[in-house]
Amino acid sequence: MSKLVRNAGNGLTRRNLLKGAALGAAALSVPATVRSAFAQGDGTVRVGFIGPRSGPLGIFGEGDSFLVEQVGRHLADGIQSGDRRYGLQLVLGDTQSDPVRAAQVARDMINSENLDLVITSSTPETVNPVADACEAAGMPCLSTTAPWESFYFGRGARPGEPSPFRWTYHFCFGVGNFTRLYADQWSQVETNRRVGILAPNDADGNAIRMMLLPELEAAGFTIIDAGPYENGTTDFTQQINLFRSENCEIFNCFPFPPDFPVFWRQAAQRGYAQQVKVCQMAKAGLFAAELEALGPLGYGLHAGAYWHPLFPFTSSSTGLTCEMLAAAHEGVVGKQWNQQLGANASLLDATVAAIASASDPKDKTAMASALSMLKCDTAVGEIDFTSGPVANCATTGLVGVQWVKAESGPYEFDLNIVSNADHPFVPVTGQMTSYTVQG
């Protein structure tokens, strides 16, 4: 049955439901809120869910409407917290991939939506401004999908000093995960161990330079850093010439998703892609749609994955295993699964666990305390805020993957898991091979 729902700031609209066969689920065409059924007299926990659902990072939010509907169906009877049962209401906000707008959306929702908690995900350009707005307003906030160092140090925390944050909490992989993953993954292909680094002038790029590059050097790799560049750059001639002249057989990049195809096409035109044996993408190259746009140039590219349908976990907020989650999304939405589907499911899993464990989920201090002690299972595995690596942060694992041409099925690309050194609970599904330009 259709329900009236409300987009933050856009008035009342009626859901358009896209019906699909997979698990009998439905997806929202324009996501807004979820209202779970609950007995009269119980409360409703209102959660602002902020993310990029349009603009250059919009692909990160592609599965959100599907997840919202799944959570609403699975939690129709509410969430038990102590001796009370609470309904859950999600209010969605779109950052349009703009950090300034992300902060403004967070402030507007905090001031007008009577929220008990804010959740957010998908790169530091989203997470950091939303978290900063929440910290300033005394609003509990939980986030994911940005290296924890970008969240923690990128917002002003200093190594060895107490955390300056009281209200904001984050779980994700970090530099240590990249180091373990890359050392194992890159060893599977014979190279000269010379690594060309393409990292932008942003929170991710700064964290990579400060922490990852020294660790890679300590692991025996020679690092050739082309230096900071601005997101949206259209001419990478200077960087490509540097990597060619330095004979960097490993290429590692951290660009905005739209920037990588620009670089890689130019690299192929100028002969650098033909030198590369490992092309390791992060931040870009996470989604099949990006690879499809590259065509044959995408076959054999390497990446890290923070979620995959073969993760042996279950999403408690949707009631689906990882494999079921991917299949249901493909059946309902009609698009190939993507990593952020599982990551945002894990964010909702952790949200439900925090509500259930809070002494009073309608009290902001109690909610922040619940986040600080949260330990729960999610679609990406266990998260544990009681074990660091620093206050306010918990870590999750990565697996090494390689995009390959699909042997069968409706989609052009498959994603093989080729390294599980950083996430040993996840099975390896393929042997990593050297990148070779095709087409």
Buried (B, 14 or more C-beta within 10 A) or exposed (E): EEEEBBBBEEEEEEBEBBEBEBBEBBBBEBBBBBBBEBEEEEBBBBBBBBBBBEBBBBBBBBBBBBBBBBBBBBBBEBBEBEEBBBBBBBBBBBBBBBBEBBBBBBBBBBEEBEBBBBBBBBBBBBBBBBBBBBBBBEBBBBBBBBBBBBBBBBBEBEEEEEBBBBBBBBBBBBBBBBBBBBBBBBBBBEBEBBBBBBBBBBBBBBBBBBBBBEBBEEBEBBBBBBEEBEBEBEEBEEBBEBBBEBEBBBBBBBBBBBBBBBBBBBBBEBEBBEBBBBBBBBBBBBBBBBBEBBEEBBBBBBBBBBBBBBBEBBBBBBBBBBBBBBBBBBBBBEBBBBBBBBBBBBBBBBBBBBBBBBEBBBBBBBBBBBBBEBBBBBBBBBBBBEEEEBBBBBBBBBBBBBBBEBEEEEEBBBBBBBBBBBBEEBEBBEEBBBBEBEE
